[in-house]
Structures are given as C-alpha cells and as structure tokens.
C-alpha cells in the first residue's frame, strides 16, 4: 500500500512539475489514463488517483468523454480583505438606487456587466420547449384547476428529494414547499420567522436583493464580516447573537453573491449548532450550490442541521432559465408557518412548469447540462478576472470565486463607484456599485461584474473601456489633492 501511494504521488508530482514549468499549458490535454498506465507501468487505479489529486489541487479538470485537461491558472492579483462592519443593525434603504442601476444596465447597447443573468446560449431552452409541449399533451387537465392547499406537485418534490442525496441529505419530502422563484422563497421565509422591526444578520457584502427584501418587510440588517474565500465569520456571528436581538440569519454559504466564497464544512457545522442553540433561524440561499467550480458539490448548512432550524431556499433560474420561476424551500420545523404564508400571498405555483422541471430532472439531462455549464461559467469568470487584471489599476484587488458567475472588484480607496456609474452608463458600460451590497453604505470603492456571458472581444473591450474610466477618475482625484 505504501509503495502504491508513492507511485501515484510521484506521477502527480511529475505532472505538476510539467505544468509549473510550462511544458503543459492551459487547455492542453493530458495523456489518457490508459496511456499513462502503460508508459509508467502503473495500474489504471493508480493513475486515476494521481489525476484526482491534481484535480483537487485545481491544476487539472476532467471533461466528460474527453479526458483530463490543464486548468487555467488564476490571474496574479490580490483578493479583497475581509472588512470590519458596523456594530449596530441599521434600516435598509437601497431599492430606489438599485432599480435605477439595474434599469440602466438593461438599456440597448449597454454592455451586460451589471445584472447577474446567464447568456441564453448556455441554457437548454429548446429541450424545455419540447417538455412543455409534451407535458401539455400528457396532462391536459393541469390548467383546469388550482389549489391554495395542495400546492406542490409530488413528481417535483420526489426529484428534489432524490437530488438532495448529493447535498448531505436526503431532505424530507413533507418539509418542501414549491415557490415562484428563489426570491419568493426567501421572502416567505422572512415572513415566517420575523416580525417588522426585527434584526436579521446578513453577510457583508450582501446580495442586494436580500437587502431589498429586508427593506420591504421593515426589517433591520446587521452586517457580519465575511471572508472572500471562507464566507461569513462564525466568530462574529457568535458575538452578534449572544444578546438575543438577532431573529434570523440570511446567508449564501455556497458561491456567495457577490464574493463567490464557499464556507468550509466545519464552519457550516458550527454555524448550524450555534444558531439552533440560540433559536436563531437560518435562511440559506443555495441558488449557486450547483454552480461550484470544485470537484464535489459543496454541502449546504442544511446538511448539518439536526434541529429543523435551517430553511434551505433555491431555484433553477441560474442554471436552466430565469423565466422558469420555480424555486423551493426545505423549511424544517417552520414548514407550517411558511406554507401558510405561501397560501395567503400567492397560492399554488404553476403546475405545468413543476411537471416540466420534474421530467427534466428525472431524465438525467440536468446533471449532464450542469457539467458543461459549470465549465463555461468558470471559463467566463476567469476571462473576466484576467481582463480586469489587464485593464484596471495595479492596486485593484479581485476575488477568486469558487462558483457562480459574478466577480467582486475592490478599486483604490479614492474611487467612488457610485459616481463612476453614471459616466460609465453614458459610454455604454454597466456594473453594480459596491455600496448597494451594504445596508450601511460600505464598499463605495467596489463594484460587481456579471460574468454570465462568454468572454467575447466585445466584453473584453467593455472591460478595457471601463478600466480607462477608472484611470481617469484616479487622475481627477490625484489633481484635486494637489
């Protein structure tokens, strides 16, 4: 066994040396498993172990039916540091500014760097069209009725439970509520576990839609420091929840938006135990969990929940189509309260689309689609990161996302991205200013870029022009200080 261990480590070391030395470059195909086994006089299982070790180190990637390829090395640029946050909860007021920013980003001719939307070409739209037609033929009575009591199609619930085996599950079928998108799921959860005026702990920076929901429901936000690699600080959350004033946590632990961080399992385990012991509900947005860049899907916090205290929310809008408007909540012990909120706000979710999604999941097409989609998103994020490295100021810090398709950029301190935004839109450029990811107005020198589109020459040019605008702002600020 020891000799076998040394053999696969030796092969992995040799291949790693060739990658580091430039003998194998990004995109190069490695020799096949069979060829390596024959040439190195190793067993196939030993070669596979070596390649998996390189995959775990982020040096190679497996492509179905194609073999192993050298992965792109991250662009050499520092990541943003975790920032300290205000000690007190604050009222949220971002909606009006955010609406203006998102509307500006959707104008014709504006480069699509703002709203986090996937490129239509990446989505299986034709397959979904065929399924809609088939479901309509096979289930002609689906649109004849509706129910505010029986809202969840058993076929879809069954598929969600089956998929949850890969999340550390399985989930319980009777805790699931099907919703009109992940946004509705998050809103229902907040209504079920909070009252107006309550305090909700959020990551900092936090996804702006979450801040909008808090604002709409009259809730206060307590920003918790968040590391760009490992997610929200459990130590800071421990301190924040000791006095009983935090009613809930609203978190994105897997490929968070905007940082792209993934919490390690041990932090998730600690967070689940801490919040359950203190009666603080955890609302978990796992919409990007399927879009991880690693070799294994990261488990949600829900996988470590033994008290029914975590409400897991997700949807298929980032992976299949934003127009499906199908999400779900695995609500644990809060399921009755959440189902009541669903009943009195929107009733049942479209049964035709529920059946379409159930059939797509059952066919196995979703997992095949995800494998190619994850590779596409990773390439696009890397392409955007490299472009920002080329064109933005040298002091810029850029995240290295572990999933999803957004990029968080921290510019020099004297750059105000809110002021920059107006000039950018006038030149056909868009992004989301950093202050919209903070209830207290932090991150004014930061911005988020959408990487949902292939990195075309047009996208490269948009990043270049945005970099020029940032450079001009730096020059103006330098002159004003003289």
C-alpha positions, 0 to 999 in steps of 0.5 A: 500500500505504501509503495502504491501511494508513492507511485501515484504521488510521484506521477502527480508530482511529475505532472505538476512539475510539467505544468509549473514549468510550462511544458503543459499549458492551459487547455492542453490535454493530458495523456489518457489514463490508459496511456499513462498506465502503460508508459509508467507501468502503473495500474489504471487505479493508480493513475486515476488517483494521481489525476484526482489529486491534481484535480483537487489541487485545481491544476487539472479538470476532467471533461466528460468523454474527453479526458483530463485537461490543464486548468487555467491558472488564476490571474496574479492579483490580490483578493479583497480583505475581509472588512470590519462592519458596523456594530449596530443593525441599521434600516435598509434603504437601497431599492430606489438606487438599485432599480435605477442601476439595474434599469440602466444596465438593461438599456440597448447597447449597454454592455451586460456587466451589471445584472447577474443573468446567464447568456441564453446560449448556455441554457437548454431552452429548446429541450424545455420547449419540447417538455412543455409541449409534451407535458401539455399533451400528457396532462391536459387537465393541469390548467383546469384547476388550482389549489391554495392547499395542495400546492406542490406537485409530488413528481417535483418534490420526489426529484428534489428529494432524490437530488438532495442525496448529493447535498448531505441529505436526503431532505424530507419530502413533507418539509418542501414547499414549491415557490415562484422563484428563489426570491419568493422563497426567501421572502416567505421565509422572512415572513415566517420567522420575523416580525417588522422591526426585527434584526436579521444578520446578513453577510457583508457584502450582501446580495442586494436583493436580500437587502431589498427584501429586508427593506420591504418587510421593515426589517433591520440588517446587521452586517457580519464580516465575511471572508472572500474565500471562507464566507461569513465569520462564525466568530462574529456571528457568535458575538452578534447573537449572544444578546438575543436581538438577532431573529434570523440569519440570511446567508449564501454559504455556497458561491456567495453573491457577490464574493463567490466564497464557499464556507468550509464544512466545519464552519457550516457545522458550527454555524448550524449548532450555534444558531439552533442553540440560540433559536436563531433561524437560518435562511440559506440561499443555495441558488449557486450550490450547483454552480461550484467550480470544485470537484464535489458539490459543496454541502449546504448548512442544511446538511448539518442541521439536526434541529429543523432550524435551517430553511434551505431556499433555491431555484433553477433560474441560474442554471436552466432559465430565469423565466422558469420561476420555480424555486423551493424551500426545505423549511424544517420545523417552520414548514407550517408557518411558511406554507401558510404564508405561501397560501395567503400571498400567492397560492399554488405555483404553476403546475405545468412548469413543476411537471416540466422541471420534474421530467427534466430532472428525472431524465438525467439531462440536468446533471449532464447540462450542469457539467458543461455549464459549470465549465463555461461559467468558470471559463467566463469568470476567469476571462473576466478576472484576467481582463480586469487584471489587464485593464484596471489599476495595479492596486485593484484587488479581485476575488477568486470565486469558487462558483457562480458567475459574478466577480467582486472588484475592490478599486483604490480607496479614492474611487467612488463607484457610485459616481463612476456609474453614471459616466460609465452608463453614458459610454455604454458600460454597466456594473453594480456599485459596491455600496448597494451590497451594504445596508450601511453604505460600505464598499463605495470603492467596489463594484460587481461584474456579471460574468454570465456571458462568454468572454467575447472581444466585445466584453473584453473591450467593455472591460478595457473601456471601463478600466480607462474610466477608472484611470481617469477618475484616479487622475481627477482625484490625484489633481484635486489633492494637489 
